[in-house]
C-alpha cells in the first residue's frame, strides 16, 4: 500500500508541475493534478480487463494449440 500511495503522490506532483509549467496557473495545475489521474485510473481499469483477456487467450492457445484436438478457439 505504501508503494501505491507514493506512486499516487508522484503522479499528482508530476501532473500539477506539468500543468503549472505549461500555463503558469496554479488553478490549471491543480485541476490537472486532480482530473488527469482520475481519467488515467478509469483507462487503466479497462486496459487491465482487455490485457487479461489477451493473457487468457494466449494461455488457452498454449495449452490447446489449434489443430491439436480439431477444435479451434475463436478470436
PASEBA-1860 file (N, C-alpha, C; in nm, 3 decimals):
! residues 75
1> XXXXXXXX> 0.082/-0.119/0.000/0.000/0.000/0.000/0.086/0.126/0.000 ~ 0.199/0.121/0.068/0.288/0.237/0.073/0.340/0.270/-0.067 ~ 0.372/0.166/-0.143/0.421/0.188/-0.280/0.313/0.255/-0.365 ~ 0.189/0.210/-0.352/0.077/0.268/-0.427/0.059/0.415/-0.390 ~ 0.063/0.445/-0.262/0.046/0.584/-0.217/0.161/0.673/-0.263 ~ 0.283/0.620/-0.261/0.396/0.702/-0.307/0.387/0.725/-0.457 ~ 0.340/0.625/-0.533/0.322/0.645/-0.677/0.213/0.747/-0.704 ~ 0.104/0.740/-0.628/-0.005/0.836/-0.645/0.045/0.978/-0.617
9> XXXXXXXX> 0.123/0.994/-0.512/0.178/1.126/-0.479/0.269/1.176/-0.591 ~ 0.351/1.087/-0.645/0.439/1.125/-0.756/0.356/1.163/-0.879 ~ 0.251/1.088/-0.907/0.165/1.114/-1.022/0.097/1.250/-1.009 ~ 0.040/1.278/-0.894/-0.024/1.408/-0.871/0.078/1.521/-0.885 ~ 0.198/1.501/-0.830/0.302/1.604/-0.837/0.343/1.632/-0.981 ~ 0.362/1.527/-1.059/0.401/1.545/-1.199/0.289/1.615/-1.276 ~ 0.164/1.572/-1.257/0.051/1.633/-1.327/0.040/1.782/-1.292 ~ 0.055/1.815/-1.164/0.049/1.955/-1.123/0.164/2.035/-1.184
17> XXXXXXXX> 0.284/1.982/-1.174/0.402/2.053/-1.222/0.395/2.080/-1.372 ~ 0.357/1.979/-1.448/0.347/1.998/-1.594/0.241/2.103/-1.627 ~ 0.124/2.091/-1.564/0.019/2.190/-1.588/0.061/2.330/-1.551 ~ 0.127/2.343/-1.437/0.172/2.475/-1.392/0.280/2.532/-1.485 ~ 0.377/2.449/-1.521/0.485/2.497/-1.608/0.434/2.535/-1.747 ~ 0.334/2.466/-1.795/0.282/2.496/-1.928/0.192/2.620/-1.930 ~ 0.127/2.648/-1.818/0.030/2.757/-1.818/0.065/2.870/-1.721 ~ 0.147/2.843/-1.620/0.177/2.943/-1.519/0.063/2.962/-1.420
25> XXXXXXXX> -0.036/2.874/-1.427/-0.154/2.887/-1.341/-0.158/2.774/-1.238 ~ -0.166/2.815/-1.109/-0.181/2.716/-1.003/-0.316/2.647/-1.015 ~ -0.418/2.721/-1.057/-0.551/2.663/-1.074/-0.551/2.554/-1.180 ~ -0.491/2.581/-1.295/-0.484/2.480/-1.402/-0.400/2.362/-1.357 ~ -0.287/2.389/-1.293/-0.202/2.281/-1.241/-0.278/2.194/-1.142 ~ -0.354/2.257/-1.054/-0.433/2.182/-0.957/-0.543/2.100/-1.021 ~ -0.609/2.160/-1.120/-0.715/2.087/-1.190/-0.658/1.967/-1.263 ~ -0.545/1.986/-1.330/-0.482/1.873/-1.399/-0.439/1.765/-1.300
33> XXXXXXXX> -0.389/1.806/-1.185/-0.344/1.710/-1.084/-0.460/1.625/-1.033 ~ -0.582/1.677/-1.041/-0.699/1.600/-0.997/-0.764/1.522/-1.112 ~ -0.779/1.586/-1.227/-0.854/1.527/-1.337/-0.774/1.419/-1.410 ~ -0.650/1.448/-1.444/-0.570/1.354/-1.523/-0.552/1.220/-1.453 ~ -0.514/1.215/-1.325/-0.501/1.085/-1.260/-0.636/1.011/-1.249 ~ -0.744/1.083/-1.232/-0.876/1.018/-1.226/-0.909/0.953/-1.361 ~ -0.886/1.026/-1.470/-0.910/0.970/-1.604/-0.818/0.851/-1.629 ~ -0.693/0.866/-1.588/-0.596/0.760/-1.607/-0.637/0.633/-1.532
41> XXXXXXXX> -0.697/0.647/-1.416/-0.742/0.534/-1.338/-0.851/0.456/-1.412 ~ -0.944/0.528/-1.472/-1.052/0.463/-1.549/-0.994/0.391/-1.670 ~ -0.904/0.457/-1.742/-0.842/0.395/-1.859/-0.764/0.270/-1.817 ~ -0.693/0.279/-1.705/-0.615/0.164/-1.657/-0.705/0.045/-1.626 ~ -0.821/0.070/-1.567/-0.916/-0.037/-1.535/-0.954/-0.114/-1.662 ~ -0.992/-0.041/-1.767/-1.032/-0.108/-1.891/-0.912/-0.171/-1.962 ~ -0.796/-0.108/-1.952/-0.674/-0.166/-2.009/-0.647/-0.301/-1.945 ~ -0.660/-0.309/-1.814/-0.636/-0.436/-1.743/-0.736/-0.543/-1.784
49> XXXXXXXX> -0.862/-0.507/-1.805/-0.963/-0.604/-1.849/-0.927/-0.660/-1.987 ~ -0.888/-0.572/-2.079/-0.851/-0.616/-2.213/-0.724/-0.700/-2.208 ~ -0.626/-0.656/-2.130/-0.499/-0.727/-2.119/-0.522/-0.867/-2.061 ~ -0.608/-0.878/-1.963/-0.639/-1.008/-1.902/-0.701/-1.100/-2.006 ~ -0.788/-1.047/-2.093/-0.849/-1.128/-2.198/-0.742/-1.183/-2.292 ~ -0.645/-1.098/-2.329/-0.536/-1.145/-2.414/-0.454/-1.255/-2.345 ~ -0.426/-1.237/-2.216/-0.350/-1.337/-2.142/-0.423/-1.470/-2.137 ~ -0.554/-1.465/-2.112/-0.632/-1.589/-2.106/-0.635/-1.658/-2.242
57> XXXXXXXX> -0.648/-1.580/-2.349/-0.648/-1.636/-2.483/-0.514/-1.702/-2.515 ~ -0.406/-1.635/-2.479/-0.273/-1.689/-2.504/-0.253/-1.819/-2.425 ~ -0.296/-1.818/-2.300/-0.283/-1.937/-2.217/-0.363/-2.053/-2.276 ~ -0.484/-2.024/-2.325/-0.568/-2.128/-2.385/-0.503/-2.182/-2.512 ~ -0.444/-2.095/-2.592/-0.378/-2.139/-2.716/-0.255/-2.223/-2.686 ~ -0.180/-2.186/-2.583/-0.061/-2.262/-2.548/-0.094/-2.400/-2.491 ~ -0.204/-2.408/-2.417/-0.240/-2.537/-2.358/-0.317/-2.625/-2.455 ~ -0.374/-2.564/-2.560/-0.451/-2.640/-2.658/-0.431/-2.576/-2.796
65> XXXXXXXX> -0.315/-2.601/-2.860/-0.288/-2.537/-2.989/-0.394/-2.572/-3.093 ~ -0.428/-2.477/-3.181/-0.526/-2.504/-3.286/-0.481/-2.624/-3.370 ~ -0.575/-2.710/-3.400/-0.545/-2.829/-3.480/-0.503/-2.949/-3.398 ~ -0.463/-2.927/-3.271/-0.418/-3.039/-3.189/-0.533/-3.133/-3.156 ~ -0.650/-3.077/-3.131/-0.766/-3.161/-3.099/-0.875/-3.142/-3.200 ~ -0.849/-3.063/-3.303/-0.951/-3.038/-3.404/-1.049/-2.930/-3.366 ~ -1.029/-2.871/-3.247/-1.118/-2.763/-3.201/-1.041/-2.632/-3.209 ~ -1.102/-2.533/-3.271/-1.035/-2.404/-3.279/-1.094/-2.309/-3.176
73> XXX> -1.012/-2.215/-3.133/-1.053/-2.115/-3.035/-1.087/-1.987/-3.111 ~ -1.209/-1.936/-3.097/-1.245/-1.814/-3.169/-1.168/-1.695/-3.115 ~ -1.130/-1.606/-3.202/-1.060/-1.485/-3.160/-1.161/-1.375/-3.153
END
